[in-house]
Amino acid sequence: MISIVTKAAGEARQRSSKRVLPMHLKQAVLADERFDFLNDIVSKVADAPTAAKHEGSDDDGPGPKKKKGALRRKRKGSDES
């Protein structure tokens, strides 16, 4: 268990990802023949994209993008309605 997680973390680090994603685990399994028994499981995981990340993007995984700005709260005593 420690070995596969360590290898997956190394894959994530190589791709400048802050998270270990399923595709990193897949790459770790495919790279080491000791994990051949997991090939059927990881075959269902999408392959890692080969294109470079877009500049200015801080998103390191799938999912909805977060809004960058924060909402402002009204000050106490403000007459704005």
mmCIF file as gemmi writes it, N, C-alpha and C atoms, coordinates in Angstrom:
data_model
loop_
_atom_site.group_PDB
_atom_site.id
_atom_site.type_symbol
_atom_site.label_atom_id
_atom_site.label_alt_id
_atom_site.label_comp_id
_atom_site.label_asym_id
_atom_site.label_entity_id
_atom_site.label_seq_id
_atom_site.pdbx_PDB_ins_code
_atom_site.Cartn_x
_atom_site.Cartn_y
_atom_site.Cartn_z
_atom_site.occupancy
_atom_site.B_iso_or_equiv
_atom_site.pdbx_formal_charge
_atom_site.auth_seq_id
_atom_site.auth_asym_id
_atom_site.pdbx_PDB_model_num
ATOM 1 N N . MET Axp A 1 ? 0.829 -1.185 0 1 0 ? 1 A 1
ATOM 2 C CA . MET Axp A 1 ? 0 0 0 1 0 ? 1 A 1
ATOM 3 C C . MET Axp A 1 ? 0.881 1.26 0 1 0 ? 1 A 1
ATOM 4 N N . ILE Axp A 2 ? 1.881 1.268 0.841 1 0 ? 2 A 1
ATOM 5 C CA . ILE Axp A 2 ? 2.776 2.42 0.917 1 0 ? 2 A 1
ATOM 6 C C . ILE Axp A 2 ? 3.486 2.636 -0.418 1 0 ? 2 A 1
ATOM 7 N N . SER Axp A 3 ? 3.896 1.556 -1.042 1 0 ? 3 A 1
ATOM 8 C CA . SER Axp A 3 ? 4.626 1.649 -2.304 1 0 ? 3 A 1
ATOM 9 C C . SER Axp A 3 ? 3.781 2.268 -3.409 1 0 ? 3 A 1
ATOM 10 N N . ILE Axp A 4 ? 2.543 1.835 -3.55 1 0 ? 4 A 1
ATOM 11 C CA . ILE Axp A 4 ? 1.692 2.365 -4.633 1 0 ? 4 A 1
ATOM 12 C C . ILE Axp A 4 ? 1.328 3.822 -4.375 1 0 ? 4 A 1
ATOM 13 N N . VAL Axp A 5 ? 1.088 4.164 -3.127 1 0 ? 5 A 1
ATOM 14 C CA . VAL Axp A 5 ? 0.75 5.558 -2.805 1 0 ? 5 A 1
ATOM 15 C C . VAL Axp A 5 ? 1.96 6.461 -3.025 1 0 ? 5 A 1
ATOM 16 N N . THR Axp A 6 ? 3.132 5.98 -2.662 1 0 ? 6 A 1
ATOM 17 C CA . THR Axp A 6 ? 4.361 6.757 -2.877 1 0 ? 6 A 1
ATOM 18 C C . THR Axp A 6 ? 4.605 6.989 -4.362 1 0 ? 6 A 1
ATOM 19 N N . LYS Axp A 7 ? 4.422 5.935 -5.164 1 0 ? 7 A 1
ATOM 20 C CA . LYS Axp A 7 ? 4.614 6.078 -6.614 1 0 ? 7 A 1
ATOM 21 C C . LYS Axp A 7 ? 3.566 7.015 -7.221 1 0 ? 7 A 1
ATOM 22 N N . ALA Axp A 8 ? 2.327 6.932 -6.76 1 0 ? 8 A 1
ATOM 23 C CA . ALA Axp A 8 ? 1.271 7.817 -7.262 1 0 ? 8 A 1
ATOM 24 C C . ALA Axp A 8 ? 1.566 9.27 -6.874 1 0 ? 8 A 1
ATOM 25 N N . ALA Axp A 9 ? 2.066 9.481 -5.673 1 0 ? 9 A 1
ATOM 26 C CA . ALA Axp A 9 ? 2.434 10.836 -5.246 1 0 ? 9 A 1
ATOM 27 C C . ALA Axp A 9 ? 3.575 11.376 -6.105 1 0 ? 9 A 1
ATOM 28 N N . GLY Axp A 10 ? 4.501 10.514 -6.469 1 0 ? 10 A 1
ATOM 29 C CA . GLY Axp A 10 ? 5.596 10.927 -7.36 1 0 ? 10 A 1
ATOM 30 C C . GLY Axp A 10 ? 5.071 11.319 -8.73 1 0 ? 10 A 1
ATOM 31 N N . GLU Axp A 11 ? 4.096 10.575 -9.244 1 0 ? 11 A 1
ATOM 32 C CA . GLU Axp A 11 ? 3.458 10.916 -10.523 1 0 ? 11 A 1
ATOM 33 C C . GLU Axp A 11 ? 2.785 12.282 -10.43 1 0 ? 11 A 1
ATOM 34 N N . ALA Axp A 12 ? 2.077 12.516 -9.338 1 0 ? 12 A 1
ATOM 35 C CA . ALA Axp A 12 ? 1.401 13.802 -9.149 1 0 ? 12 A 1
ATOM 36 C C . ALA Axp A 12 ? 2.418 14.939 -9.095 1 0 ? 12 A 1
ATOM 37 N N . ARG Axp A 13 ? 3.519 14.716 -8.394 1 0 ? 13 A 1
ATOM 38 C CA . ARG Axp A 13 ? 4.557 15.736 -8.268 1 0 ? 13 A 1
ATOM 39 C C . ARG Axp A 13 ? 5.17 16.052 -9.626 1 0 ? 13 A 1
ATOM 40 N N . GLN Axp A 14 ? 5.392 15.026 -10.453 1 0 ? 14 A 1
ATOM 41 C CA . GLN Axp A 14 ? 5.953 15.239 -11.784 1 0 ? 14 A 1
ATOM 42 C C . GLN Axp A 14 ? 5.036 16.085 -12.653 1 0 ? 14 A 1
ATOM 43 N N . ARG Axp A 15 ? 3.748 15.978 -12.446 1 0 ? 15 A 1
ATOM 44 C CA . ARG Axp A 15 ? 2.777 16.727 -13.231 1 0 ? 15 A 1
ATOM 45 C C . ARG Axp A 15 ? 2.368 18.035 -12.557 1 0 ? 15 A 1
ATOM 46 N N . SER Axp A 16 ? 3.089 18.417 -11.526 1 0 ? 16 A 1
ATOM 47 C CA . SER Axp A 16 ? 2.848 19.662 -10.782 1 0 ? 16 A 1
ATOM 48 C C . SER Axp A 16 ? 1.425 19.727 -10.245 1 0 ? 16 A 1
ATOM 49 N N . SER Axp A 17 ? 0.928 18.605 -9.787 1 0 ? 17 A 1
ATOM 50 C CA . SER Axp A 17 ? -0.41 18.551 -9.223 1 0 ? 17 A 1
ATOM 51 C C . SER Axp A 17 ? -0.314 18.579 -7.7 1 0 ? 17 A 1
ATOM 52 N N . LYS Axp A 18 ? -1.251 19.256 -7.078 1 0 ? 18 A 1
ATOM 53 C CA . LYS Axp A 18 ? -1.28 19.323 -5.622 1 0 ? 18 A 1
ATOM 54 C C . LYS Axp A 18 ? -2.039 18.151 -5.023 1 0 ? 18 A 1
ATOM 55 N N . ARG Axp A 19 ? -2.717 17.388 -5.873 1 0 ? 19 A 1
ATOM 56 C CA . ARG Axp A 19 ? -3.528 16.262 -5.417 1 0 ? 19 A 1
ATOM 57 C C . ARG Axp A 19 ? -3.125 14.99 -6.14 1 0 ? 19 A 1
ATOM 58 N N . VAL Axp A 20 ? -3.276 13.871 -5.457 1 0 ? 20 A 1
ATOM 59 C CA . VAL Axp A 20 ? -3.093 12.568 -6.095 1 0 ? 20 A 1
ATOM 60 C C . VAL Axp A 20 ? -4.455 12.164 -6.641 1 0 ? 20 A 1
ATOM 61 N N . LEU Axp A 21 ? -4.537 12.072 -7.957 1 0 ? 21 A 1
ATOM 62 C CA . LEU Axp A 21 ? -5.786 11.752 -8.636 1 0 ? 21 A 1
ATOM 63 C C . LEU Axp A 21 ? -5.769 10.306 -9.116 1 0 ? 21 A 1
ATOM 64 N N . PRO Axp A 22 ? -6.928 9.766 -9.471 1 0 ? 22 A 1
ATOM 65 C CA . PRO Axp A 22 ? -6.976 8.385 -9.975 1 0 ? 22 A 1
ATOM 66 C C . PRO Axp A 22 ? -6.03 8.132 -11.143 1 0 ? 22 A 1
ATOM 67 N N . MET Axp A 23 ? -5.842 9.12 -12.007 1 0 ? 23 A 1
ATOM 68 C CA . MET Axp A 23 ? -4.942 8.917 -13.138 1 0 ? 23 A 1
ATOM 69 C C . MET Axp A 23 ? -3.504 8.737 -12.668 1 0 ? 23 A 1
ATOM 70 N N . HIS Axp A 24 ? -3.125 9.333 -11.533 1 0 ? 24 A 1
ATOM 71 C CA . HIS Axp A 24 ? -1.778 9.148 -10.987 1 0 ? 24 A 1
ATOM 72 C C . HIS Axp A 24 ? -1.614 7.725 -10.456 1 0 ? 24 A 1
ATOM 73 N N . LEU Axp A 25 ? -2.647 7.212 -9.81 1 0 ? 25 A 1
ATOM 74 C CA . LEU Axp A 25 ? -2.611 5.824 -9.347 1 0 ? 25 A 1
ATOM 75 C C . LEU Axp A 25 ? -2.516 4.872 -10.534 1 0 ? 25 A 1
ATOM 76 N N . LYS Axp A 26 ? -3.253 5.184 -11.611 1 0 ? 26 A 1
ATOM 77 C CA . LYS Axp A 26 ? -3.199 4.342 -12.81 1 0 ? 26 A 1
ATOM 78 C C . LYS Axp A 26 ? -1.787 4.301 -13.363 1 0 ? 26 A 1
ATOM 79 N N . GLN Axp A 27 ? -1.131 5.443 -13.457 1 0 ? 27 A 1
ATOM 80 C CA . GLN Axp A 27 ? 0.23 5.489 -13.979 1 0 ? 27 A 1
ATOM 81 C C . GLN Axp A 27 ? 1.185 4.693 -13.09 1 0 ? 27 A 1
ATOM 82 N N . ALA Axp A 28 ? 0.978 4.764 -11.778 1 0 ? 28 A 1
ATOM 83 C CA . ALA Axp A 28 ? 1.823 4.007 -10.85 1 0 ? 28 A 1
ATOM 84 C C . ALA Axp A 28 ? 1.637 2.506 -11.049 1 0 ? 28 A 1
ATOM 85 N N . VAL Axp A 29 ? 0.399 2.078 -11.254 1 0 ? 29 A 1
ATOM 86 C CA . VAL Axp A 29 ? 0.109 0.658 -11.476 1 0 ? 29 A 1
ATOM 87 C C . VAL Axp A 29 ? 0.72 0.184 -12.789 1 0 ? 29 A 1
ATOM 88 N N . LEU Axp A 30 ? 0.581 0.986 -13.838 1 0 ? 30 A 1
ATOM 89 C CA . LEU Axp A 30 ? 1.1 0.587 -15.145 1 0 ? 30 A 1
ATOM 90 C C . LEU Axp A 30 ? 2.63 0.584 -15.197 1 0 ? 30 A 1
ATOM 91 N N . ALA Axp A 31 ? 3.257 1.383 -14.357 1 0 ? 31 A 1
ATOM 92 C CA . ALA Axp A 31 ? 4.714 1.501 -14.385 1 0 ? 31 A 1
ATOM 93 C C . ALA Axp A 31 ? 5.422 0.382 -13.622 1 0 ? 31 A 1
ATOM 94 N N . ASP Axp A 32 ? 4.724 -0.315 -12.736 1 0 ? 32 A 1
ATOM 95 C CA . ASP Axp A 32 ? 5.37 -1.324 -11.898 1 0 ? 32 A 1
ATOM 96 C C . ASP Axp A 32 ? 4.665 -2.665 -12.065 1 0 ? 32 A 1
ATOM 97 N N . GLU Axp A 33 ? 5.404 -3.678 -12.472 1 0 ? 33 A 1
ATOM 98 C CA . GLU Axp A 33 ? 4.797 -4.982 -12.743 1 0 ? 33 A 1
ATOM 99 C C . GLU Axp A 33 ? 4.294 -5.682 -11.479 1 0 ? 33 A 1
ATOM 100 N N . ARG Axp A 34 ? 4.727 -5.227 -10.304 1 0 ? 34 A 1
ATOM 101 C CA . ARG Axp A 34 ? 4.205 -5.812 -9.058 1 0 ? 34 A 1
ATOM 102 C C . ARG Axp A 34 ? 2.715 -5.553 -8.891 1 0 ? 34 A 1
ATOM 103 N N . PHE Axp A 35 ? 2.225 -4.521 -9.563 1 0 ? 35 A 1
ATOM 104 C CA . PHE Axp A 35 ? 0.813 -4.15 -9.434 1 0 ? 35 A 1
ATOM 105 C C . PHE Axp A 35 ? -0.028 -4.628 -10.608 1 0 ? 35 A 1
ATOM 106 N N . ASP Axp A 36 ? 0.465 -5.616 -11.352 1 0 ? 36 A 1
ATOM 107 C CA . ASP Axp A 36 ? -0.267 -6.139 -12.51 1 0 ? 36 A 1
ATOM 108 C C . ASP Axp A 36 ? -1.671 -6.624 -12.155 1 0 ? 36 A 1
ATOM 109 N N . PHE Axp A 37 ? -1.85 -7.113 -10.951 1 0 ? 37 A 1
ATOM 110 C CA . PHE Axp A 37 ? -3.166 -7.61 -10.548 1 0 ? 37 A 1
ATOM 111 C C . PHE Axp A 37 ? -4.216 -6.502 -10.478 1 0 ? 37 A 1
ATOM 112 N N . LEU Axp A 38 ? -3.802 -5.251 -10.521 1 0 ? 38 A 1
ATOM 113 C CA . LEU Axp A 38 ? -4.724 -4.111 -10.484 1 0 ? 38 A 1
ATOM 114 C C . LEU Axp A 38 ? -5.05 -3.566 -11.877 1 0 ? 38 A 1
ATOM 115 N N . ASN Axp A 39 ? -4.492 -4.149 -12.915 1 0 ? 39 A 1
ATOM 116 C CA . ASN Axp A 39 ? -4.693 -3.643 -14.278 1 0 ? 39 A 1
ATOM 117 C C . ASN Axp A 39 ? -6.16 -3.589 -14.678 1 0 ? 39 A 1
ATOM 118 N N . ASP Axp A 40 ? -6.963 -4.59 -14.293 1 0 ? 40 A 1
ATOM 119 C CA . ASP Axp A 40 ? -8.383 -4.589 -14.64 1 0 ? 40 A 1
ATOM 120 C C . ASP Axp A 40 ? -9.105 -3.401 -14.002 1 0 ? 40 A 1
ATOM 121 N N . ILE Axp A 41 ? -8.717 -3.066 -12.797 1 0 ? 41 A 1
ATOM 122 C CA . ILE Axp A 41 ? -9.369 -1.962 -12.087 1 0 ? 41 A 1
ATOM 123 C C . ILE Axp A 41 ? -8.992 -0.619 -12.693 1 0 ? 41 A 1
ATOM 124 N N . VAL Axp A 42 ? -7.696 -0.394 -12.935 1 0 ? 42 A 1
ATOM 125 C CA . VAL Axp A 42 ? -7.249 0.904 -13.434 1 0 ? 42 A 1
ATOM 126 C C . VAL Axp A 42 ? -7.563 1.108 -14.914 1 0 ? 42 A 1
ATOM 127 N N . SER Axp A 43 ? -7.93 0.04 -15.612 1 0 ? 43 A 1
ATOM 128 C CA . SER Axp A 43 ? -8.274 0.201 -17.032 1 0 ? 43 A 1
ATOM 129 C C . SER Axp A 43 ? -9.526 1.059 -17.206 1 0 ? 43 A 1
ATOM 130 N N . LYS Axp A 44 ? -10.323 1.186 -16.158 1 0 ? 44 A 1
ATOM 131 C CA . LYS Axp A 44 ? -11.55 1.987 -16.218 1 0 ? 44 A 1
ATOM 132 C C . LYS Axp A 44 ? -11.279 3.477 -15.991 1 0 ? 44 A 1
ATOM 133 N N . VAL Axp A 45 ? -10.082 3.81 -15.526 1 0 ? 45 A 1
ATOM 134 C CA . VAL Axp A 45 ? -9.715 5.195 -15.239 1 0 ? 45 A 1
ATOM 135 C C . VAL Axp A 45 ? -9.224 5.863 -16.52 1 0 ? 45 A 1
ATOM 136 N N . ALA Axp A 46 ? -9.646 7.108 -16.723 1 0 ? 46 A 1
ATOM 137 C CA . ALA Axp A 46 ? -9.213 7.868 -17.902 1 0 ? 46 A 1
ATOM 138 C C . ALA Axp A 46 ? -7.708 8.086 -17.862 1 0 ? 46 A 1
ATOM 139 N N . ASP Axp A 47 ? -7.091 8.108 -19.047 1 0 ? 47 A 1
ATOM 140 C CA . ASP Axp A 47 ? -5.658 8.357 -19.134 1 0 ? 47 A 1
ATOM 141 C C . ASP Axp A 47 ? -5.34 9.802 -18.805 1 0 ? 47 A 1
ATOM 142 N N . ALA Axp A 48 ? -4.121 10.028 -18.35 1 0 ? 48 A 1
ATOM 143 C CA . ALA Axp A 48 ? -3.67 11.379 -18.024 1 0 ? 48 A 1
ATOM 144 C C . ALA Axp A 48 ? -3.532 12.188 -19.307 1 0 ? 48 A 1
ATOM 145 N N . PRO Axp A 49 ? -3.955 13.441 -19.292 1 0 ? 49 A 1
ATOM 146 C CA . PRO Axp A 49 ? -3.785 14.278 -20.482 1 0 ? 49 A 1
ATOM 147 C C . PRO Axp A 49 ? -2.31 14.533 -20.741 1 0 ? 49 A 1
ATOM 148 N N . THR Axp A 50 ? -1.951 14.584 -22.016 1 0 ? 50 A 1
ATOM 149 C CA . THR Axp A 50 ? -0.55 14.797 -22.372 1 0 ? 50 A 1
ATOM 150 C C . THR Axp A 50 ? -0.244 16.258 -22.648 1 0 ? 50 A 1
ATOM 151 N N . ALA Axp A 51 ? -1.27 17.088 -22.849 1 0 ? 51 A 1
ATOM 152 C CA . ALA Axp A 51 ? -1.055 18.508 -23.14 1 0 ? 51 A 1
ATOM 153 C C . ALA Axp A 51 ? -0.641 19.236 -21.875 1 0 ? 51 A 1
ATOM 154 N N . ALA Axp A 52 ? 0.145 20.299 -22.054 1 0 ? 52 A 1
ATOM 155 C CA . ALA Axp A 52 ? 0.588 21.118 -20.928 1 0 ? 52 A 1
ATOM 156 C C . ALA Axp A 52 ? -0.585 21.916 -20.386 1 0 ? 52 A 1
ATOM 157 N N . LYS Axp A 53 ? -0.496 22.258 -19.111 1 0 ? 53 A 1
ATOM 158 C CA . LYS Axp A 53 ? -1.535 23.075 -18.489 1 0 ? 53 A 1
ATOM 159 C C . LYS Axp A 53 ? -1.532 24.476 -19.097 1 0 ? 53 A 1
ATOM 160 N N . HIS Axp A 54 ? -2.703 25.093 -19.122 1 0 ? 54 A 1
ATOM 161 C CA . HIS Axp A 54 ? -2.803 26.463 -19.611 1 0 ? 54 A 1
ATOM 162 C C . HIS Axp A 54 ? -2.181 27.398 -18.592 1 0 ? 54 A 1
ATOM 163 N N . GLU Axp A 55 ? -1.516 28.428 -19.074 1 0 ? 55 A 1
ATOM 164 C CA . GLU Axp A 55 ? -0.904 29.391 -18.175 1 0 ? 55 A 1
ATOM 165 C C . GLU Axp A 55 ? -1.981 30.132 -17.413 1 0 ? 55 A 1
ATOM 166 N N . GLY Axp A 56 ? -1.706 30.4 -16.137 1 0 ? 56 A 1
ATOM 167 C CA . GLY Axp A 56 ? -2.648 31.134 -15.321 1 0 ? 56 A 1
ATOM 168 C C . GLY Axp A 56 ? -3.715 30.255 -14.7 1 0 ? 56 A 1
ATOM 169 N N . SER Axp A 57 ? -3.727 28.995 -15.009 1 0 ? 57 A 1
ATOM 170 C CA . SER Axp A 57 ? -4.715 28.092 -14.449 1 0 ? 57 A 1
ATOM 171 C C . SER Axp A 57 ? -4.163 27.472 -13.176 1 0 ? 57 A 1
ATOM 172 N N . ASP Axp A 58 ? -4.927 27.582 -12.085 1 0 ? 58 A 1
ATOM 173 C CA . ASP Axp A 58 ? -4.484 26.962 -10.846 1 0 ? 58 A 1
ATOM 174 C C . ASP Axp A 58 ? -5.309 25.729 -10.531 1 0 ? 58 A 1
ATOM 175 N N . ASP Axp A 59 ? -6.108 25.301 -11.481 1 0 ? 59 A 1
ATOM 176 C CA . ASP Axp A 59 ? -6.925 24.114 -11.312 1 0 ? 59 A 1
ATOM 177 C C . ASP Axp A 59 ? -6.086 22.891 -11.622 1 0 ? 59 A 1
ATOM 178 N N . ASP Axp A 60 ? -5.976 21.96 -10.665 1 0 ? 60 A 1
ATOM 179 C CA . ASP Axp A 60 ? -5.15 20.79 -10.896 1 0 ? 60 A 1
ATOM 180 C C . ASP Axp A 60 ? -5.947 19.499 -10.943 1 0 ? 60 A 1
ATOM 181 N N . GLY Axp A 61 ? -7.225 19.603 -11.198 1 0 ? 61 A 1
ATOM 182 C CA . GLY Axp A 61 ? -8.006 18.389 -11.285 1 0 ? 61 A 1
ATOM 183 C C . GLY Axp A 61 ? -9.349 18.638 -11.911 1 0 ? 61 A 1
ATOM 184 N N . PRO Axp A 62 ? -10.071 17.564 -12.167 1 0 ? 62 A 1
ATOM 185 C CA . PRO Axp A 62 ? -11.386 17.711 -12.759 1 0 ? 62 A 1
ATOM 186 C C . PRO Axp A 62 ? -12.369 18.311 -11.766 1 0 ? 62 A 1
ATOM 187 N N . GLY Axp A 63 ? -13.468 18.824 -12.275 1 0 ? 63 A 1
ATOM 188 C CA . GLY Axp A 63 ? -14.493 19.388 -11.404 1 0 ? 63 A 1
ATOM 189 C C . GLY Axp A 63 ? -14.77 20.826 -11.759 1 0 ? 63 A 1
ATOM 190 N N . PRO Axp A 64 ? -15.757 21.392 -11.094 1 0 ? 64 A 1
ATOM 191 C CA . PRO Axp A 64 ? -16.126 22.779 -11.401 1 0 ? 64 A 1
ATOM 192 C C . PRO Axp A 64 ? -15.049 23.746 -10.952 1 0 ? 64 A 1
ATOM 193 N N . LYS Axp A 65 ? -14.915 24.82 -11.714 1 0 ? 65 A 1
ATOM 194 C CA . LYS Axp A 65 ? -13.935 25.839 -11.356 1 0 ? 65 A 1
ATOM 195 C C . LYS Axp A 65 ? -14.514 26.723 -10.261 1 0 ? 65 A 1
ATOM 196 N N . LYS Axp A 66 ? -13.655 27.17 -9.385 1 0 ? 66 A 1
ATOM 197 C CA . LYS Axp A 66 ? -14.079 28.027 -8.285 1 0 ? 66 A 1
ATOM 198 C C . LYS Axp A 66 ? -13.998 29.476 -8.717 1 0 ? 66 A 1
ATOM 199 N N . LYS Axp A 67 ? -14.901 30.276 -8.187 1 0 ? 67 A 1
ATOM 200 C CA . LYS Axp A 67 ? -14.864 31.703 -8.467 1 0 ? 67 A 1
ATOM 201 C C . LYS Axp A 67 ? -13.697 32.32 -7.719 1 0 ? 67 A 1
ATOM 202 N N . LYS Axp A 68 ? -13.047 33.262 -8.367 1 0 ? 68 A 1
ATOM 203 C CA . LYS Axp A 68 ? -11.861 33.88 -7.785 1 0 ? 68 A 1
ATOM 204 C C . LYS Axp A 68 ? -12.202 35.024 -6.83 1 0 ? 68 A 1
ATOM 205 N N . GLY Axp A 69 ? -13.247 35.783 -7.123 1 0 ? 69 A 1
ATOM 206 C CA . GLY Axp A 69 ? -13.581 36.948 -6.315 1 0 ? 69 A 1
ATOM 207 C C . GLY Axp A 69 ? -14.399 36.592 -5.095 1 0 ? 69 A 1
ATOM 208 N N . ALA Axp A 70 ? -14.348 37.443 -4.11 1 0 ? 70 A 1
ATOM 209 C CA . ALA Axp A 70 ? -15.128 37.231 -2.891 1 0 ? 70 A 1
ATOM 210 C C . ALA Axp A 70 ? -16.317 38.186 -2.885 1 0 ? 70 A 1
ATOM 211 N N . LEU Axp A 71 ? -17.386 37.774 -2.263 1 0 ? 71 A 1
ATOM 212 C CA . LEU Axp A 71 ? -18.555 38.635 -2.144 1 0 ? 71 A 1
ATOM 213 C C . LEU Axp A 71 ? -18.304 39.667 -1.055 1 0 ? 71 A 1
ATOM 214 N N . ARG Axp A 72 ? -18.811 40.872 -1.293 1 0 ? 72 A 1
ATOM 215 C CA . ARG Axp A 72 ? -18.666 41.926 -0.29 1 0 ? 72 A 1
ATOM 216 C C . ARG Axp A 72 ? -19.898 41.953 0.597 1 0 ? 72 A 1
ATOM 217 N N . ARG Axp A 73 ? -19.681 42.189 1.868 1 0 ? 73 A 1
ATOM 218 C CA . ARG Axp A 73 ? -20.798 42.308 2.807 1 0 ? 73 A 1
ATOM 219 C C . ARG Axp A 73 ? -21.069 43.771 3.059 1 0 ? 73 A 1
ATOM 220 N N . LYS Axp A 74 ? -22.331 44.051 3.333 1 0 ? 74 A 1
ATOM 221 C CA . LYS Axp A 74 ? -22.695 45.426 3.657 1 0 ? 74 A 1
ATOM 222 C C . LYS Axp A 74 ? -22.086 45.81 4.998 1 0 ? 74 A 1
ATOM 223 N N . ARG Axp A 75 ? -21.671 47.054 5.066 1 0 ? 75 A 1
ATOM 224 C CA . ARG Axp A 75 ? -21.186 47.573 6.34 1 0 ? 75 A 1
ATOM 225 C C . ARG Axp A 75 ? -22.362 47.858 7.243 1 0 ? 75 A 1
ATOM 226 N N . LYS Axp A 76 ? -22.131 47.761 8.519 1 0 ? 76 A 1
ATOM 227 C CA . LYS Axp A 76 ? -23.187 48.114 9.476 1 0 ? 76 A 1
ATOM 228 C C . LYS Axp A 76 ? -23.46 49.599 9.378 1 0 ? 76 A 1
ATOM 229 N N . GLY Axp A 77 ? -24.715 49.954 9.376 1 0 ? 77 A 1
ATOM 230 C CA . GLY Axp A 77 ? -25.096 51.343 9.302 1 0 ? 77 A 1
ATOM 231 C C . GLY Axp A 77 ? -25.19 51.858 7.877 1 0 ? 77 A 1
ATOM 232 N N . SER Axp A 78 ? -25.027 51.021 6.892 1 0 ? 78 A 1
ATOM 233 C CA . SER Axp A 78 ? -25.12 51.435 5.504 1 0 ? 78 A 1
ATOM 234 C C . SER Axp A 78 ? -26.581 51.589 5.103 1 0 ? 78 A 1
ATOM 235 N N . ASP Axp A 79 ? -26.89 52.636 4.345 1 0 ? 79 A 1
ATOM 236 C CA . ASP Axp A 79 ? -28.281 52.896 3.943 1 0 ? 79 A 1
ATOM 237 C C . ASP Axp A 79 ? -28.626 52.276 2.587 1 0 ? 79 A 1
ATOM 238 N N . GLU Axp A 80 ? -27.704 51.591 1.964 1 0 ? 80 A 1
ATOM 239 C CA . GLU Axp A 80 ? -27.957 51.02 0.643 1 0 ? 80 A 1
ATOM 240 C C . GLU Axp A 80 ? -28.992 49.906 0.738 1 0 ? 80 A 1
ATOM 241 N N . SER Axp A 81 ? -29.986 49.94 -0.168 1 0 ? 81 A 1
ATOM 242 C CA . SER Axp A 81 ? -31.022 48.919 -0.151 1 0 ? 81 A 1
ATOM 243 C C . SER Axp A 81 ? -31.201 48.354 -1.521 1 0 ? 81 A 1
